[in-house]
Structure formats: C-alpha cells, structure tokens
Amino acid sequence: LVGSAGGRTDPTLVRIRDVSRTEHDAMLALIRKKLRSEFNFPKNPQRYFGVPAVYSLENVRYPQADGSVCGLRPVLGPDAALNLDCGAGLGAATHITGAFAFAAVGKALEMLLKRAVAREAAAA
C-alpha cells in the first residue's frame, strides 16, 4: 500500500511499515478501518496485518488563501469545492510522490527477491 503524499514536503520522513502501525496518514487509517470491518483483519491493535505500507511521519501542511502553508486545516465555507488540487486541496510535490514511489518499488523488489530465494531453497 502507498499512503498519501499530499501536503508533505520532507522526503527524509518517508517510511515503510506494516499498515497496522502507520501514523499521520488519514487515508491509510480509513484503509485500516475498512480492512478490519469488511475483511476480518485483526481488531486487536497489537496484531500486525502483514501488509507493508509506505507513509510519511510528517504532519500534513495545509495551503492557506494567502499562499502560505499551515499545520491547521483551513475552515471551508459552505460553497467550497473539495478538490485535491493546489487551488483548494493539499497538492503534492513531485519529489515527495517520487520518494513514495521509490520506497514502494524497493519494498516490492525486496518481497519478490525474498520469495524467489525461498522457492529456490525449497527446490534444492
């Protein structure tokens, strides 16, 4: 799984961990909830899911109307559009989405290599 890169700016805070242990990522929290409620993943917070996830330890930075960023979510008016773009949403920086992608590919290759080595050892 890959979490949300929106509203983040520090690529050194990207991590890979079991999805049951991720933090600072609302999207992964919703996925955890869905896995527990609809797919019988463990409800015990001490249990791992066995599903690696890429996420960031960085708190989300929200764009403000004046062009600055802030750690507090802006209050939206009743007519505000909830678009995920730089106009009204978080936006995502290329170096952050790239860091998430490189971390995910690295983990996928590690898992594939581990599986191939285990298969080769079992065949020997």
N, C-alpha and C positions, 0 to 999 in steps of 0.2 A: 504494500500500500504506500501511497505517497500523499502526505498531508498538504496543507495549504501554504503556499509561498506568499500569498497576498499580504501586503502591509509589513513586510520584513526587509531588512537591508544588510544584515550581517551574515555572510556565508560561513563564517567560522563557527556559528552556532547550530548548524545543521547536524542532526544525529540520526542514527538508526537504532531502533529498539523495538521490542515486542509492542504491538498496538495496545495491549492492556496497560502499558506503562508510559505511554506518551503523555505530554503535557503541553500547555499553551497552544492547543490546536482544536478549535471548535468543530471542524469538520471530522477529525478523527474521533472526537468524543461522540458525535452523532453516529458514526460507523460502529463504534464500540457498543453503543446502546442498541442499535439495530441487530448486531451480531448476537447480543445476549437475549434480546426479546424474540427474534424471529428464527435464529439458527442454533439456539441452545448452547451458546458459548458460556463458559463458567461465569456465574454471577458473583462468585467469591473474588474480591479484589486482590487476593493473594495469589490467584491462579493465573498462569500465562495462557495466552491464546495460541501461541506458536505461529503467529503471523507477524513478520517483520514490517515495520513502518518507518518511512523517512519523515522527519518532522524538524521543527526548529525550536530551540529553547528561548528564542527571542519573543518578547511580547509584541503583539500587533501594534503598528503605528497607523493612526487614522489620519487621512488628509483633512485639512481644515479649509474653510471657504477662502481664507486669505493666502492659501498656497503653502502654509506651514504644515507640520505634522505634529500629532499629539498622541499620548497614550490613552486618552479618553475618547470613547466613541462619541461622535457628534450627535446632537439631538436633531432628528429629522422632522420636518414639517409633515402635515397630513398628505400633501400632494407630492412629496419627494419620491423620486424613482429609485428603486433598489437595484441599480445596475452595477455589475462588477467591472467597472472601468475606472479610469483615472478621474472622470468627472464627478461621480457620486459614490464610487466604491473604493476598494483598497488599492487596486492596481498591483502589479508585480514587476519587480526589477529583473532584467534578463540574467544578471549574474546570480540571482537567488534561484530562479527557476532552473538555471543550468546546474547549480550546486545540488539541488534536489535531484535532478535527472542523473547526474554523475554518481551520486550516492546510491540511487536506486539501481542503476546498471551495475555498479560494483557489487552490490549485495546479490543481485540476480546471478552474476557470473560466479560469485563465491558459492552460492547454493548449487548451481549446475555442476561446478567442479567437484564439490563435496559428494554429490550424487554419483557422478561418473567414477570417482575413486572408490566409493563404496561398492558399486556394481562390479568394478574390476577386481576388487579384493574378494568379493563373493564368488566370482567365476574362477579364481585361482585355487 
